Amino acid sequence: MIHIKVSVIIPTYNAGEELKGILEKVPSTYEVVIIDSSSKDNTVSIAKSFGCKVKVIAQSEFNHGTTRNLASQIASGDILVYLTQDAIPVNEKSLNCLIEPLIQNDDIVMAYGRQLPHVGAKIMGSFARLHNYPDQSMVKSLEDKDRLGIKTAFCSNSFSAYRRDVFEKVGMFPSDVILSEDTFVCAKMLLLGYKVAYVSEAMVYHSHDYSIIEEFKRYFDIGVFYGRENWILKEFSEAESEGIKFVLEQFKYLLKNKAPHRTIELVLRNGMKYIGYKLGMFEPKLPVSLKKRLSMHKGYWIND
């Protein structure tokens, strides 16, 4: 491990004191690169106080893929670890656990960790994390696509690590996707015969309590992504099948937690997600003005 340099990359905007909680748990031997979208609070000063490399960009220049690529060019690590500003490592071992599969196995070129609900997270947000990030680690390859379907390429840049040489080999993150740049790269790596590790021992607190409208908008954007990158669906199967499994498990979770009265909300919430997803797939036929209203990432449509 002493011969391998690790860089941690965190895009920020008004991260404030929350950033301290992350930086305090980053091993001292790791380089940290903060790429900040012109925060109006003390984010930059906090980053500099921890000795981070800091690059400030205009808020209008932020793009999920391009911004992270820019940070990777500033970073000098052989392994690139990506975090979001609201993903708080559970302990000081989390990042070391995350990168271990990349160090121990030449064919594993990406890893992502377990995301736990924040303390006080609501029931729907908690379930999403517990469902998507179980307590059992796994290694995925292209051979798993018949068994796992679209989940084969599932991963998250909220807490992930990439081997730089293969990351650059697949062209890094795309600059023209609305979200899911992590899934894009993961799928590319799998198609080249590499493997991806899910490391349940590497943990962060990270969850969202989306409203029903926010769920609709997020799934509209997911539909836009898969509609435009339909090669992923062709290779790994349709996303709807995974959605059905999610709803069934969510219903069981409500019963287990003595919340059957939330069933109507479950139906409405998932119905809106499905409608949003389908509208996103249909977006080439929609006017840009409407797409801006339906989307969570409105800035994406400015130059579309």
VOPAGU-2260 file (C-alpha; in pm, 1 decimal, decimal comma):
REM VOPAGU-2260
SITE   aa  ch    i         X         Y         Z
SITE  MET   A    0       0,0       0,0       0,0
SITE  ILE   A    1     289,7     239,5      62,5
SITE  HIS   A    2     365,3     246,0    -311,5
SITE  ILE   A    3       9,5     336,5    -412,0
SITE  LYS   A    4    -105,1     696,3    -387,7
SITE  VAL   A    5    -469,9     765,5    -310,2
SITE  SER   A    6    -654,0    1087,6    -390,9
SITE  VAL   A    7    -993,0    1172,9    -241,4
SITE  ILE   A    8   -1210,1    1401,9    -456,3
SITE  ILE   A    9   -1505,0    1592,2    -311,2
SITE  PRO   A   10   -1720,5    1832,5    -515,3
SITE  THR   A   11   -1861,8    2096,1    -279,6
SITE  TYR   A   12   -2106,5    2381,3    -261,8
SITE  ASN   A   13   -2179,7    2540,5      75,3
SITE  ALA   A   14   -2067,9    2224,5     253,8
SITE  GLY   A   15   -1970,4    2422,2     564,2
SITE  GLU   A   16   -1908,2    2237,5     888,3
SITE  GLU   A   17   -2029,6    1909,4     735,7
SITE  LEU   A   18   -1707,1    1896,6     537,5
SITE  LYS   A   19   -1510,6    1873,2     862,1
SITE  GLY   A   20   -1685,6    1548,3     946,1
SITE  ILE   A   21   -1550,5    1397,2     625,4
SITE  LEU   A   22   -1199,4    1539,0     633,8
SITE  GLU   A   23   -1145,7    1429,2     993,3
SITE  LYS   A   24   -1191,1    1067,7     883,8
SITE  VAL   A   25    -966,8    1075,7     575,0
SITE  PRO   A   26    -631,6     901,1     640,4
SITE  SER   A   27    -348,3    1151,9     667,9
SITE  THR   A   28    -155,5     980,3     385,9
SITE  TYR   A   29    -433,0    1051,1     135,1
SITE  GLU   A   30    -435,0    1355,6     -89,4
SITE  VAL   A   31    -764,3    1547,3     -85,1
SITE  VAL   A   32    -890,4    1756,1    -377,7
SITE  ILE   A   33   -1186,7    1987,0    -323,1
SITE  ILE   A   34   -1355,1    2123,5    -633,7
SITE  ASP   A   35   -1588,9    2394,3    -514,0
SITE  SER   A   36   -1872,0    2561,2    -703,2
SITE  SER   A   37   -1813,6    2911,0    -559,6
SITE  SER   A   38   -1949,2    2845,2    -211,3
SITE  LYS   A   39   -2080,7    3142,7     -20,3
SITE  ASP   A   40   -1989,2    3002,0     321,5
SITE  ASN   A   41   -1662,9    2886,2     481,2
SITE  THR   A   42   -1622,8    2566,8     277,2
SITE  VAL   A   43   -1302,8    2676,4     103,3
SITE  SER   A   44   -1136,0    2798,7     422,7
SITE  ILE   A   45   -1219,4    2471,5     599,2
SITE  ALA   A   46   -1072,6    2272,2     310,5
SITE  LYS   A   47    -753,4    2476,0     312,2
SITE  SER   A   48    -718,1    2439,4     689,3
SITE  PHE   A   49    -698,9    2062,3     635,2
SITE  GLY   A   50    -430,9    2102,5     367,9
SITE  CYS   A   51    -658,2    2010,4      76,0
SITE  LYS   A   52    -592,4    2107,9    -282,0
SITE  VAL   A   53    -873,6    2346,4    -374,1
SITE  LYS   A   54   -1007,2    2440,6    -716,3
SITE  VAL   A   55   -1293,2    2692,6    -732,2
SITE  ILE   A   56   -1520,0    2698,0   -1036,7
SITE  ALA   A   57   -1826,5    2905,1   -1123,4
SITE  GLN   A   58   -2150,1    2752,0   -1001,5
SITE  SER   A   59   -2280,5    2757,8   -1359,4
SITE  GLU   A   60   -1987,9    2540,1   -1472,3
SITE  PHE   A   61   -2078,0    2244,1   -1250,1
SITE  ASN   A   62   -2151,5    1920,4   -1432,7
SITE  HIS   A   63   -2157,4    1579,5   -1265,7
SITE  GLY   A   64   -1907,3    1427,8   -1506,5
SITE  THR   A   65   -1696,3    1721,6   -1623,9
SITE  THR   A   66   -1640,7    1862,1   -1274,9
SITE  ARG   A   67   -1521,8    1528,4   -1139,6
SITE  ASN   A   68   -1295,4    1480,5   -1442,3
SITE  LEU   A   69   -1139,5    1821,1   -1381,9
SITE  ALA   A   70   -1068,5    1725,5   -1021,2
SITE  SER   A   71    -910,9    1396,9   -1131,9
SITE  GLN   A   72    -664,0    1590,7   -1347,0
SITE  ILE   A   73    -562,8    1794,4   -1042,4
SITE  ALA   A   74    -529,5    1480,3    -830,3
SITE  SER   A   75    -209,3    1275,8    -845,4
SITE  GLY   A   76    -335,3     945,5    -705,1
SITE  ASP   A   77    -318,0     599,8    -861,7
SITE  ILE   A   78    -656,0     537,4    -699,9
SITE  LEU   A   79    -927,0     803,7    -710,8
SITE  VAL   A   80   -1185,3     802,7    -432,9
SITE  TYR   A   81   -1501,2    1007,7    -488,9
SITE  LEU   A   82   -1723,2    1135,0    -210,0
SITE  THR   A   83   -2014,1    1375,9    -201,9
SITE  GLN   A   84   -2019,1    1645,3      64,1
SITE  ASP   A   85   -2305,8    1479,4     250,5
SITE  ALA   A   86   -2151,8    1131,0     264,4
SITE  ILE   A   87   -1991,6    1107,8     609,9
SITE  PRO   A   88   -1753,6     813,9     672,0
SITE  VAL   A   89   -1865,4     604,2     967,7
SITE  ASN   A   90   -1508,9     573,3    1095,3
SITE  GLU   A   91   -1143,5     618,2    1001,8
SITE  LYS   A   92   -1130,0     269,0     846,0
SITE  SER   A   93   -1399,7     330,0     585,0
SITE  LEU   A   94   -1176,2     465,2     307,0
SITE  ASN   A   95    -904,3     204,9     361,7
SITE  CYS   A   96   -1167,0     -71,2     342,0
SITE  LEU   A   97   -1304,6      76,8      20,7
SITE  ILE   A   98    -977,6      69,4    -171,5
SITE  GLU   A   99    -854,5    -268,0     -44,0
SITE  PRO   A  100   -1015,4    -475,8    -326,4
SITE  LEU   A  101    -844,5    -254,6    -587,6
SITE  ILE   A  102    -508,6    -313,0    -423,3
SITE  GLN   A  103    -550,2    -685,8    -369,0
SITE  ASN   A  104    -700,0    -778,7    -709,1
SITE  ASP   A  105    -574,7    -669,0   -1051,3
SITE  ASP   A  106    -909,2    -737,8   -1219,6
SITE  ILE   A  107   -1116,5    -529,5    -973,8
SITE  VAL   A  108   -1094,5    -171,4   -1096,2
SITE  MET   A  109   -1383,1      -1,4    -917,7
SITE  ALA   A  110   -1534,8     -29,7    -570,3
SITE  TYR   A  111   -1825,7     135,1    -396,5
SITE  GLY   A  112   -1920,1     126,0     -30,8
SITE  ARG   A  113   -2222,8      83,8     186,5
SITE  GLN   A  114   -2447,7     384,3     247,1
SITE  LEU   A  115   -2636,4     391,6     575,2
SITE  PRO   A  116   -2929,9     622,0     652,3
SITE  HIS   A  117   -2841,3     939,1     838,7
SITE  VAL   A  118   -2949,3     944,7    1201,7
SITE  GLY   A  119   -3309,7    1060,9    1202,0
SITE  ALA   A  120   -3374,8     965,2     838,7
SITE  LYS   A  121   -3739,4     905,3     752,8
SITE  ILE   A  122   -3873,0     559,0     677,4
SITE  MET   A  123   -3880,2     585,6     295,7
SITE  GLY   A  124   -3528,3     727,7     272,0
SITE  SER   A  125   -3399,6     467,7     516,6
SITE  PHE   A  126   -3546,1     180,2     318,2
SITE  ALA   A  127   -3388,9     299,0      -7,0
SITE  ARG   A  128   -3043,6     281,7     151,6
SITE  LEU   A  129   -3096,0     -51,3     326,6
SITE  HIS   A  130   -3236,8    -206,8       9,0
SITE  ASN   A  131   -2965,5     -84,7    -228,6
SITE  TYR   A  132   -2672,8    -128,1      10,0
SITE  PRO   A  133   -2701,1    -461,4     196,4
SITE  ASP   A  134   -2462,7    -590,6     463,1
SITE  GLN   A  135   -2308,9    -852,2     231,6
SITE  SER   A  136   -2013,2    -763,9       8,3
SITE  MET   A  137   -1995,5    -889,7    -350,1
SITE  VAL   A  138   -1783,4    -875,8    -663,5
SITE  LYS   A  139   -1969,3    -822,2    -991,4
SITE  SER   A  140   -1866,5    -901,8   -1347,9
SITE  LEU   A  141   -2036,0    -912,2   -1687,1
SITE  GLU   A  142   -2117,4   -1277,5   -1620,8
SITE  ASP   A  143   -2364,8   -1164,8   -1354,1
SITE  LYS   A  144   -2590,7    -967,8   -1587,9
SITE  ASP   A  145   -2837,7   -1253,8   -1642,5
SITE  ARG   A  146   -2878,0   -1286,8   -1265,0
SITE  LEU   A  147   -2857,9    -923,7   -1155,0
SITE  GLY   A  148   -2979,7    -737,8   -1464,0
SITE  ILE   A  149   -2935,6    -361,4   -1438,5
SITE  LYS   A  150   -2808,3    -401,3   -1081,8
SITE  THR   A  151   -2487,2    -539,6   -1232,1
SITE  ALA   A  152   -2387,1    -186,1   -1328,8
SITE  PHE   A  153   -2532,1     -25,7   -1014,5
SITE  CYS   A  154   -2286,5     180,4    -810,4
SITE  SER   A  155   -2266,0     525,5    -653,4
SITE  ASN   A  156   -2019,0     810,8    -676,0
SITE  SER   A  157   -2127,9     927,2    -334,3
SITE  PHE   A  158   -1866,8     680,9    -205,7
SITE  SER   A  159   -1659,8     505,0    -469,8
SITE  ALA   A  160   -1303,2     432,7    -580,1
SITE  TYR   A  161   -1149,4     385,9    -924,7
SITE  ARG   A  162    -816,2     261,3   -1047,2
SITE  ARG   A  163    -695,6     562,1   -1243,9
SITE  ASP   A  164    -542,2     374,8   -1538,7
SITE  VAL   A  165    -866,5     192,3   -1625,4
SITE  PHE   A  166   -1078,2     497,7   -1543,1
SITE  GLU   A  167    -883,2     691,4   -1805,2
SITE  LYS   A  168    -891,0     393,3   -2043,2
SITE  VAL   A  169   -1273,2     407,3   -2060,5
SITE  GLY   A  170   -1265,4     783,7   -2119,5
SITE  MET   A  171   -1341,4     894,5   -1761,9
SITE  PHE   A  172   -1686,2    1032,2   -1682,5
SITE  PRO   A  173   -1906,9    1147,4   -1970,5
SITE  SER   A  174   -1964,5    1522,2   -1988,3
SITE  ASP   A  175   -2309,5    1508,6   -2143,8
SITE  VAL   A  176   -2521,0    1300,9   -1903,3
SITE  ILE   A  177   -2775,1    1446,2   -1663,8
SITE  LEU   A  178   -2672,9    1208,1   -1383,0
SITE  SER   A  179   -2555,3     846,2   -1336,1
SITE  GLU   A  180   -2207,3     915,4   -1471,3
SITE  ASP   A  181   -2097,6     645,8   -1225,4
SITE  THR   A  182   -2324,7     383,3   -1383,7
SITE  PHE   A  183   -2196,5     484,4   -1728,0
SITE  VAL   A  184   -1832,8     423,0   -1631,1
SITE  CYS   A  185   -1915,5     105,5   -1439,3
SITE  ALA   A  186   -2093,0     -41,0   -1743,0
SITE  LYS   A  187   -1796,8      46,9   -1966,0
SITE  MET   A  188   -1555,8    -125,0   -1727,5
SITE  LEU   A  189   -1770,4    -437,6   -1704,2
SITE  LEU   A  190   -1797,1    -461,9   -2082,4
SITE  LEU   A  191   -1416,8    -459,3   -2104,0
SITE  GLY   A  192   -1404,2    -764,4   -1877,8
SITE  TYR   A  193   -1312,7    -593,3   -1549,9
SITE  LYS   A  194   -1482,8    -648,8   -1214,2
SITE  VAL   A  195   -1650,3    -415,0    -965,7
SITE  ALA   A  196   -1660,4    -466,6    -588,5
SITE  TYR   A  197   -1932,0    -369,3    -344,7
SITE  VAL   A  198   -1763,4    -337,0      -5,9
SITE  SER   A  199   -2014,8    -350,1     277,9
SITE  GLU   A  200   -1744,2    -300,3     542,9
SITE  ALA   A  201   -1668,5      45,6     397,2
SITE  MET   A  202   -1951,3     262,5     528,1
SITE  VAL   A  203   -2074,5     620,0     508,7
SITE  TYR   A  204   -2387,2     791,2     637,6
SITE  HIS   A  205   -2570,6     915,2     331,0
SITE  SER   A  206   -2943,7     931,7     260,9
SITE  HIS   A  207   -3212,5    1165,1     127,0
SITE  ASP   A  208   -3568,6    1223,0     242,4
SITE  TYR   A  209   -3709,9    1316,7     -96,0
SITE  SER   A  210   -4064,0    1444,5    -123,3
SITE  ILE   A  211   -4293,4    1274,9    -375,0
SITE  ILE   A  212   -4241,1    1561,3    -621,0
SITE  GLU   A  213   -3864,7    1537,0    -578,5
SITE  GLU   A  214   -3884,1    1161,5    -643,1
SITE  PHE   A  215   -4077,4    1233,8    -962,7
SITE  LYS   A  216   -3816,1    1482,9   -1081,6
SITE  ARG   A  217   -3523,9    1257,4    -995,4
SITE  TYR   A  218   -3677,9     966,7   -1185,1
SITE  PHE   A  219   -3753,1    1191,4   -1478,8
SITE  ASP   A  220   -3377,2    1255,8   -1493,5
SITE  ILE   A  221   -3303,3     883,9   -1457,5
SITE  GLY   A  222   -3536,2     820,0   -1750,8
SITE  VAL   A  223   -3351,3    1084,7   -1953,2
SITE  PHE   A  224   -3023,0     911,3   -1876,1
SITE  TYR   A  225   -3136,2     562,7   -1978,8
SITE  GLY   A  226   -3325,1     695,0   -2279,4
SITE  ARG   A  227   -3011,2     861,5   -2410,7
SITE  GLU   A  228   -2777,3     580,3   -2302,2
SITE  ASN   A  229   -3001,1     292,5   -2406,5
SITE  TRP   A  230   -2697,3      74,4   -2479,8
SITE  ILE   A  231   -2683,7      13,5   -2103,9
SITE  LEU   A  232   -3039,7    -122,6   -2099,2
SITE  LYS   A  233   -2967,4    -338,0   -2403,0
SITE  GLU   A  234   -2665,5    -489,9   -2230,1
SITE  PHE   A  235   -2803,7    -523,1   -1877,7
SITE  SER   A  236   -3185,5    -544,5   -1913,4
SITE  GLU   A  237   -3465,8    -298,0   -1850,8
SITE  ALA   A  238   -3473,6     -99,9   -1526,0
SITE  GLU   A  239   -3846,5    -154,5   -1463,3
SITE  SER   A  240   -3795,9    -513,9   -1345,4
SITE  GLU   A  241   -3575,0    -391,5   -1062,4
SITE  GLY   A  242   -3838,7    -132,3    -974,6
SITE  ILE   A  243   -4100,3    -402,5    -914,3
SITE  LYS   A  244   -3867,8    -581,6    -672,1
SITE  PHE   A  245   -3806,2    -253,9    -491,8
SITE  VAL   A  246   -4177,8    -185,3    -436,9
SITE  LEU   A  247   -4244,9    -534,0    -301,1
SITE  GLU   A  248   -3954,4    -514,9     -57,6
SITE  GLN   A  249   -4058,6    -164,0      45,1
SITE  PHE   A  250   -4408,2    -288,7     133,7
SITE  LYS   A  251   -4257,5    -564,5     349,7
SITE  TYR   A  252   -4038,9    -305,0     520,1
SITE  LEU   A  253   -4342,6     -92,5     607,8
SITE  LEU   A  254   -4514,0    -394,1     762,8
SITE  LYS   A  255   -4200,5    -487,3     956,7
SITE  ASN   A  256   -4179,2    -133,4    1095,5
SITE  LYS   A  257   -4549,3    -121,9    1187,1
SITE  ALA   A  258   -4629,8     140,5     924,6
SITE  PRO   A  259   -4893,6     -20,4     699,6
SITE  HIS   A  260   -5077,4     313,5     697,6
SITE  ARG   A  261   -4798,7     440,7     469,3
SITE  THR   A  262   -4909,5     199,7     193,2
SITE  ILE   A  263   -5106,8     468,2       8,7
SITE  GLU   A  264   -4800,3     690,2      12,7
SITE  LEU   A  265   -4591,8     396,1    -114,3
SITE  VAL   A  266   -4826,4     349,3    -409,6
SITE  LEU   A  267   -4837,7     721,2    -489,0
SITE  ARG   A  268   -4463,0     770,1    -446,8
SITE  ASN   A  269   -4367,6     477,7    -668,0
SITE  GLY   A  270   -4636,9     561,0    -919,2
SITE  MET   A  271   -4491,5     909,6    -956,4
SITE  LYS   A  272   -4142,6     763,0    -990,0
SITE  TYR   A  273   -4263,7     536,2   -1270,2
SITE  ILE   A  274   -4442,7     819,9   -1451,0
SITE  GLY   A  275   -4135,0    1041,2   -1413,3
SITE  TYR   A  276   -3910,7     766,6   -1550,5
SITE  LYS   A  277   -4134,8     705,4   -1851,8
SITE  LEU   A  278   -4159,9    1078,1   -1926,6
SITE  GLY   A  279   -3782,0    1098,9   -1906,8
SITE  MET   A  280   -3749,6     819,8   -2162,3
SITE  PHE   A  281   -3992,7    1015,5   -2380,9
SITE  GLU   A  282   -3808,5    1349,7   -2338,5
SITE  PRO   A  283   -3687,3    1395,8   -2700,3
SITE  LYS   A  284   -4048,0    1476,2   -2790,0
SITE  LEU   A  285   -4090,1    1731,1   -2508,7
SITE  PRO   A  286   -4008,5    2105,2   -2532,1
SITE  VAL   A  287   -3705,9    2220,9   -2334,1
SITE  SER   A  288   -3921,1    2459,4   -2130,3
SITE  LEU   A  289   -4124,9    2163,6   -2001,5
SITE  LYS   A  290   -3817,6    1948,0   -1941,0
SITE  LYS   A  291   -3674,1    2218,4   -1715,6
SITE  ARG   A  292   -3990,5    2210,1   -1505,7
SITE  LEU   A  293   -3990,4    1829,2   -1480,8
SITE  SER   A  294   -3620,1    1790,4   -1403,2
SITE  MET   A  295   -3430,2    1800,1   -1074,7
SITE  HIS   A  296   -3116,0    1914,8   -1258,6
SITE  LYS   A  297   -3246,6    2221,1   -1438,9
SITE  GLY   A  298   -2902,1    2353,3   -1529,0
SITE  TYR   A  299   -2848,2    2053,1   -1756,3
SITE  TRP   A  300   -3100,3    2187,2   -2005,6
SITE  ILE   A  301   -2941,2    2529,6   -2051,1
SITE  ASN   A  302   -2697,0    2407,2   -2315,5
SITE  ASP   A  303   -2890,4    2100,8   -2426,3
